[in-house]
Amino acid sequence: MKSKSAARKSADEKSKPKLVIKKYSDRRLYDAAASLYVKLEDIAQMVREGIEVKVVDARSGKDLTRLILTQIILDHAREESAP
């Protein structure tokens, strides 16, 4: 059974707005709230600042957040290991 604080925390997480980024077939990422195209580096910075980001395929609506965050991590690792 969940405690009251745990139930409140999960309710807060659900009500917390997420910034939705749309990914188009031409690999472009669009922030509809700000009406501008963003780069992977921009999304990485948003996450570092504590902004919850959700990336969806513009056509199908499929959640691509994990894929994009994995890509950001791999790009960062490549940059760090480059001479």
N, C-alpha and C positions, 0 to 999 in steps of 0.2 A: 504494500500500500504506500502511495506517495505521501510525503509530508506536505503541509501547506506551503512551505517555502519552495519545495521542489515543483509543486504544481504551479505556483505563481511564476517561477523562473521559466518553465516551459511555455506558459501562456505569454510571457513577455517576449520570448524568442520568436514565437509565432507571429506576434503583432509587430515585431521590428521590421520596418520596411527595408527591402533590398533594392539596390540599384540594378536595374535590368539592362544588360548590354545585348544587343542583337548582332549575331554573326551572319553575314551574308555570304552567298556562294563564291563571291570574288575575294574571300578571306578578309573582308573589311569588318571592323567591329564598330558598332554605332551605339552611342549613349543617347537615347531618345529624350531623357530628362534634360540634358544639357544641349541637345540638338547639335552634336558634333561627333566626328569619327575619333576613335581612340586607338592607341597602340597597346601592345602587350605590356610595355613598360608603364603605361598609365594605369592599367588594371593592377599591376603589381604594387604600384604606389598607393592606390586606393585601399588595397588589402592591408598594407603596412599601416595605414592610417586608421584601420579598424572599420572601414566601410564594408558592409556585406554586399557582395557582388554576385549576381546570377547571370550567366551567359546562356542565351538560348539561340537556337537556329531560327533565323527570321522566317523561313518558309514552313518548317514542320513544327516549330515550337519545342523541339527536343532540348532537354537540359544538357548543355555542353560545358558546364562550370568545371567539373573535374578534369576534363580534357584540356581546357585552357589553362587551369592552374598547374597541371602537370607540365605543360609546354613552357610555362613561365619558369618553373623550377629547373627544368632541363637547360633552358637557355642561360639561366643564371649560373648553373654549374659549369657549363661550357665556357662562359666568360671568365670565371674564376680560375679555371685550369689552363686557359690560354696563356702562352708566354708573353 
